[in-house]
Amino acid sequence: MYSLFERRRVLVLLALVVGALLAQGAWAHHGWGWATDEQFELTGTIIEVRLGNPHGEVTLEVDGERWVVEVGQPWRNERAGLTAELLTPGQVITAHGHRSAREGERLMKAERVVINGESYALYPGRAT
């Protein structure tokens, strides 16, 4: 029979392994590694909005197709002046950033968005 100390040690080790495996999935998508290096521009009409952490998502209607545009975390959007009132269904926006490297995936990460001629730089050091 295992001692209480040995059982706790096994449980802690198991928890660390599971945590590391789950974290890999999160890091695979977040950041920029999943996107192409080429600049990409997309203009469409907002049909859905989900703001919050880990980042906001705006779904656009573009030539009959749905595209998901990742905007910033709440603090990043606020810093850029990009408010929830600007990101409403029916609003036309142009997103500048990088599209998914996965062929056929209609997903992009915005560095900057333009609404009614006003530019909102989410990543000022990266935005073009």
CORQUIHU-V429567 format. One record per pair of residues at least 6 apart in sequence whose ideal C-beta (glycine too) atoms are under 8 Angstrom apart, sorted by the first residue. I is the first residue (numbers start at 1). J is the second residue. If there is no record, write none. Layout:
BEGIN
I,J
I,J
END
This chain:
BEGIN
2,10
28,34
30,54
30,55
32,98
32,109
34,100
34,101
34,102
35,97
35,98
35,99
35,100
35,101
35,108
35,109
36,98
36,99
36,100
36,101
37,98
38,98
38,99
39,96
39,97
39,98
39,128
40,96
40,97
40,98
40,99
40,108
41,94
41,95
41,96
42,60
42,62
42,67
42,69
42,94
42,95
42,99
42,108
43,62
43,92
43,93
43,94
43,95
44,60
44,61
44,62
44,63
44,67
44,92
44,93
45,60
45,61
45,62
45,90
45,91
45,92
46,58
46,59
46,60
46,87
46,88
46,89
46,90
46,91
46,92
46,93
47,59
47,60
47,61
47,66
47,89
48,57
48,58
48,59
48,89
49,56
49,57
49,58
49,59
49,84
49,87
49,88
49,89
50,56
50,57
50,58
51,71
51,74
51,77
51,84
51,87
52,74
53,73
53,74
54,73
55,70
55,71
55,72
55,73
55,76
56,70
56,71
56,72
56,73
56,74
56,77
56,87
57,68
57,69
57,70
57,71
58,68
58,69
58,71
58,87
58,93
58,95
59,66
59,67
59,68
59,69
60,66
60,67
60,68
60,69
60,93
60,95
65,106
66,106
67,106
67,107
67,108
68,106
68,107
68,108
69,93
69,95
69,97
69,107
69,108
69,109
69,110
69,113
70,107
70,108
70,109
70,110
71,77
71,82
71,87
71,110
71,113
71,122
72,80
72,82
72,110
72,122
72,123
76,122
76,123
77,83
77,120
77,122
80,120
80,121
80,122
80,124
81,120
82,113
82,120
82,122
86,115
86,120
87,93
91,115
92,115
93,113
93,114
93,115
94,113
94,114
94,115
95,108
95,110
95,112
95,113
96,110
96,111
96,112
96,113
96,114
96,127
96,128
97,108
97,109
97,110
97,111
97,112
98,108
98,109
98,111
99,107
99,108
100,106
100,107
100,108
110,122
111,121
111,122
111,123
111,126
111,127
111,128
112,119
112,120
112,121
112,122
112,123
112,127
112,128
113,119
113,120
113,122
114,120
121,127
END
